[in-house]
């Protein structure tokens, strides 16, 4: 158990937490902790709104 966040594994906000490694479901770019990912109802994560819309074949007017 972590001495800072008191969880195992560490909470993602803990300074001891492992860096998150997640890739955009549309373009496969790495989504880092500095990004604000978009997540759909099926749990797919996207690096941008554009990728989320493209993945679901939604055209923005």
DSSP file (Angstrom, degrees, kcal/mol; ACC not computed):
  #  RESIDUE AA STRUCTURE BP1 BP2  ACC     N-H-->O    O-->H-N    N-H-->O    O-->H-N    TCO  KAPPA ALPHA  PHI   PSI    X-CA   Y-CA   Z-CA
    1    1 A X              0   0    0      0, 0.0     7,-0.2     0, 0.0     2,-0.2   0.000 360.0 360.0 360.0 139.2    0.0    0.0    0.0
    2    2 A X     >  -     0   0    0      5,-2.0     4,-1.1     1,-0.1     5,-0.0  -0.483 360.0-144.2 -72.6 137.9    1.3    3.5   -0.9
    3    3 A X  T  4 S+     0   0    0     -2,-0.2    -1,-0.1     2,-0.1     0, 0.0   0.714  96.7  45.2 -74.0 -20.7    2.2    5.7    2.1
    4    4 A X  T  4 S+     0   0    0      3,-0.1    -1,-0.1     1,-0.1    -2,-0.0   0.940 127.7  19.3 -88.5 -55.9    0.9    8.8    0.3
    5    5 A X  T  4 S-     0   0    0      2,-0.2    -2,-0.1     6,-0.1     3,-0.1   0.572  90.7-134.9 -95.9  -9.2   -2.5    7.8   -1.2
    6    6 A X     <  +     0   0    0     -4,-1.1     2,-0.3     1,-0.2    -3,-0.1   0.774  67.4 107.1  61.9  29.2   -3.1    4.8    1.0
    7    7 A X        -     0   0    0      4,-0.1    -5,-2.0    -5,-0.0     2,-0.3  -0.885  67.8-115.1-130.0 165.2   -4.2    2.7   -2.0
    8    8 A X  S    S+     0   0    0     -2,-0.3     2,-0.2     1,-0.2     3,-0.0  -0.919 104.5  25.2-143.3 116.5   -2.8   -0.2   -4.0
    9    9 A X  S    S-     0   0    0     -2,-0.3    -1,-0.2     2,-0.0     3,-0.1   0.636 116.4 -98.0 -69.8 171.8   -2.2    0.4   -6.8
   10   10 A X        -     0   0    0     -2,-0.2     8,-0.1     6,-0.1    -2,-0.1  -0.208  35.1-104.3 -60.8 144.6   -1.7    4.1   -6.4
   11   11 A X    >   -     0   0    0      1,-0.1     3,-2.0    -4,-0.1     6,-0.2  -0.397  35.3-114.8 -59.7 145.1   -4.5    6.5   -7.2
   12   12 A X  T 3  S+     0   0    0      1,-0.3    -1,-0.1    -3,-0.1     8,-0.1   0.669 115.8  57.1 -65.6 -13.5   -3.8    8.2  -10.6
   13   13 A X  T 3  S+     0   0    0      3,-0.0    -1,-0.3    -8,-0.0     2,-0.2   0.530  84.3 105.4 -89.4  -7.6   -3.4   11.6   -8.8
   14   14 A X  S X  S-     0   0    0     -3,-2.0     3,-1.7     1,-0.1    -4,-0.0  -0.486  75.9-131.3 -74.8 140.2   -0.7   10.3   -6.5
   15   15 A X  T 3  S+     0   0    0      1,-0.3    -1,-0.1    -2,-0.2    -3,-0.0   0.730 109.1  55.1 -63.4 -19.6    2.9   11.4   -7.2
   16   16 A X  T 3  S+     0   0    0     -5,-0.1    -1,-0.3     2,-0.1    -6,-0.1   0.493  83.4 118.7 -88.4  -4.2    3.9    7.7   -6.9
   17   17 A X  S <  S-     0   0    0     -3,-1.7     2,-0.1    -6,-0.2     3,-0.1  -0.285  71.6-109.9 -66.6 146.0    1.4    6.6   -9.5
   18   18 A X        -     0   0    0     -8,-0.1    -1,-0.1     1,-0.1    -4,-0.1  -0.477  44.9 -94.9 -68.1 143.5    2.7    4.9  -12.7
   19   19 A X        -     0   0    0     -2,-0.1     2,-0.3     1,-0.1    -1,-0.1  -0.384  44.3-110.6 -60.9 139.1    2.2    7.1  -15.8
   20   20 A X        -     0   0    0     -8,-0.1     2,-0.6    -3,-0.1    13,-0.2  -0.537  28.6-162.2 -74.1 132.2   -1.0    6.2  -17.6
   21   21 A X        +     0   0    0     -2,-0.3     2,-0.4    11,-0.1    11,-0.1  -0.905  28.2 145.4-120.2 102.7   -0.4    4.5  -20.9
   22   22 A X  E     -A   31   0A   0      9,-0.9     9,-3.9    -2,-0.6     2,-0.4  -0.990  32.5-146.5-137.7 144.0   -3.5    4.7  -23.1
   23   23 A X  E     -A   30   0A   0     -2,-0.4    22,-0.3     7,-0.3     7,-0.2  -0.886  29.3-100.2-115.9 144.6   -3.9    5.1  -26.8
   24   24 A X     >  -     0   0    0      5,-2.7     4,-1.4    -2,-0.4    22,-0.2  -0.353  24.9-138.6 -58.7 132.5   -6.6    6.9  -28.8
   25   25 A X  T  4 S+     0   0    0     20,-2.9    -1,-0.2     1,-0.1    21,-0.1   0.655  99.4  38.6 -69.6 -14.9   -9.1    4.4  -30.1
   26   26 A X  T  4 S+     0   0    0     19,-0.3    -1,-0.1     3,-0.1    20,-0.1   0.874 132.7  14.4-100.3 -53.6   -9.2    6.3  -33.4
   27   27 A X  T  4 S-     0   0    0      2,-0.1    -2,-0.1     0, 0.0    19,-0.1   0.479  89.3-128.2-107.3  -3.5   -5.7    7.4  -34.3
   28   28 A X     <  +     0   0    0     -4,-1.4     2,-0.2     1,-0.2    -3,-0.1   0.619  53.9 150.6  65.6  15.9   -3.6    5.3  -31.9
   29   29 A X        -     0   0    0      1,-0.1    -5,-2.7    -6,-0.1     2,-0.3  -0.511  56.2 -99.0 -73.5 148.3   -1.7    8.3  -30.5
   30   30 A X  E     -A   23   0A   0     -7,-0.2     2,-0.6    -2,-0.2    -7,-0.3  -0.508  30.8-145.8 -67.9 129.0   -0.6    8.0  -26.9
   31   31 A X  E     -A   22   0A   0     -9,-3.9    -9,-0.9    -2,-0.3     2,-0.1  -0.889  22.6-163.9 -96.4 119.2   -2.9    9.8  -24.5
   32   32 A X    >   -     0   0    0     -2,-0.6     3,-1.3   -11,-0.1     5,-0.2  -0.436  36.0 -99.8 -99.6 173.9   -0.8   11.3  -21.6
   33   33 A X  T 3  S+     0   0    0      1,-0.3    -1,-0.1   -13,-0.2   -12,-0.0   0.713 121.2  61.8 -65.4 -20.0   -1.8   12.6  -18.2
   34   34 A X  T 3  S+     0   0    0      2,-0.1    -1,-0.3     0, 0.0     2,-0.1   0.685  92.4  82.7 -78.7 -17.9   -1.5   16.1  -19.6
   35   35 A X  S <  S-     0   0    0     -3,-1.3     2,-0.6     1,-0.0    13,-0.1  -0.451  74.3-137.9 -83.0 157.7   -4.3   15.4  -22.1
   36   36 A X        -     0   0    0     11,-0.2    -3,-0.1    -2,-0.1    -2,-0.1  -0.867  31.8-154.8-110.9  93.6   -8.0   15.6  -21.3
   37   37 A X        -     0   0    0     -2,-0.6     2,-0.4    -5,-0.2    10,-0.2  -0.268   9.7-130.3 -72.2 155.0   -9.3   12.5  -23.1
   38   38 A X  E     -B   46   0B   0      8,-2.2     8,-2.7    10,-0.1     2,-0.4  -0.868  23.5-162.4 -98.5 137.0  -12.9   12.1  -24.4
   39   39 A X  E     -B   45   0B   0     -2,-0.4     6,-0.2     6,-0.2     2,-0.1  -0.981   3.0-150.7-124.9 131.7  -14.5    8.8  -23.4
   40   40 A X    >   -     0   0    0      4,-2.1     3,-1.6    -2,-0.4    12,-0.0  -0.310  38.7 -90.1 -91.1-179.0  -17.6    7.3  -25.1
   41   41 A X  T 3  S+     0   0    0      1,-0.3    -1,-0.1     2,-0.1    -2,-0.0   0.645 124.9  55.3 -67.2 -16.3  -20.3    5.0  -23.5
   42   42 A X  T 3  S-     0   0    0      2,-0.1    -1,-0.3     0, 0.0    -3,-0.0   0.394 120.7-103.8 -96.9   2.3  -18.3    1.9  -24.4
   43   43 A X    <   +     0   0    0     -3,-1.6     2,-0.2     1,-0.3    -2,-0.1   0.521  69.9 148.4  89.5   5.0  -15.2    3.0  -22.6
   44   44 A X        -     0   0    0    -20,-0.0    -4,-2.1   -19,-0.0     2,-0.4  -0.544  36.1-146.4 -71.2 137.8  -13.2    4.0  -25.7
   45   45 A X  E     -B   39   0B   0    -22,-0.3   -20,-2.9    -2,-0.2     2,-0.3  -0.871  13.3-167.2-110.6 143.3  -10.8    6.9  -25.1
   46   46 A X  E     -B   38   0B   0     -8,-2.7    -8,-2.2    -2,-0.4     3,-0.1  -0.946  26.1-138.2-130.4 148.3   -9.9    9.5  -27.6
   47   47 A X  S    S+     0   0    0     -2,-0.3     2,-0.3   -10,-0.2   -11,-0.2   0.682  88.0   7.2 -77.9 -17.9   -7.2   12.2  -27.8
   48   48 A X  S  > S-     0   0    0    -10,-0.1     4,-1.9     1,-0.1     5,-0.1  -0.976  73.7-107.9-155.9 164.6   -9.6   14.8  -29.1
   49   49 A X  H  > S+     0   0    0     -2,-0.3     4,-2.7     1,-0.2     5,-0.2   0.873 118.2  59.6 -63.5 -37.3  -13.3   15.5  -29.9
   50   50 A X  H  > S+     0   0    0      1,-0.2     4,-2.4     2,-0.2    -1,-0.2   0.920 106.3  46.5 -57.8 -45.4  -12.4   15.3  -33.6
   51   51 A X  H  > S+     0   0    0      2,-0.2     4,-2.6     1,-0.2    -1,-0.2   0.889 111.3  51.9 -65.8 -38.9  -11.2   11.7  -33.1
   52   52 A X  H  X S+     0   0    0     -4,-1.9     4,-1.5     2,-0.2    -2,-0.2   0.929 112.8  44.6 -63.6 -44.6  -14.2   10.7  -31.1
   53   53 A X  H  <>S+     0   0    0     -4,-2.7     5,-3.1     1,-0.2    -2,-0.2   0.910 114.3  49.2 -65.9 -42.1  -16.6   12.1  -33.8
   54   54 A X  H ><5S+     0   0    0     -4,-2.4     3,-1.5    -5,-0.2    -2,-0.2   0.901 107.5  54.9 -63.9 -41.6  -14.6   10.4  -36.6
   55   55 A X  H 3<5S+     0   0    0     -4,-2.6    -1,-0.2     1,-0.3    -2,-0.2   0.877 113.6  41.3 -59.5 -39.3  -14.5    7.1  -34.8
   56   56 A X  T 3<5S-     0   0    0     -4,-1.5    -1,-0.3    -5,-0.2    -2,-0.2   0.277 114.3-118.0 -94.2  10.7  -18.3    7.1  -34.5
   57   57 A X  T < 5 +     0   0    0     -3,-1.5     2,-0.5     1,-0.2    -3,-0.2   0.886  60.5 153.3  55.6  44.8  -18.7    8.5  -38.1
   58   58 A X      < -     0   0    0     -5,-3.1     2,-0.5    -6,-0.1    -1,-0.2  -0.911  35.1-146.2-106.2 127.4  -20.4   11.7  -36.9
   59   59 A X        -     0   0    0     -2,-0.5     2,-0.5    -5,-0.0    -5,-0.0  -0.814   7.8-143.2 -96.5 131.1  -20.0   14.7  -39.1
   60   60 A X              0   0    0     -2,-0.5    -2,-0.0     1,-0.1   -10,-0.0  -0.803 360.0 360.0 -93.1 128.3  -19.8   18.1  -37.4
   61   61 A X              0   0    0     -2,-0.5    -1,-0.1     0, 0.0    -2,-0.0   0.458 360.0 360.0 -82.1 360.0  -21.6   20.9  -39.2
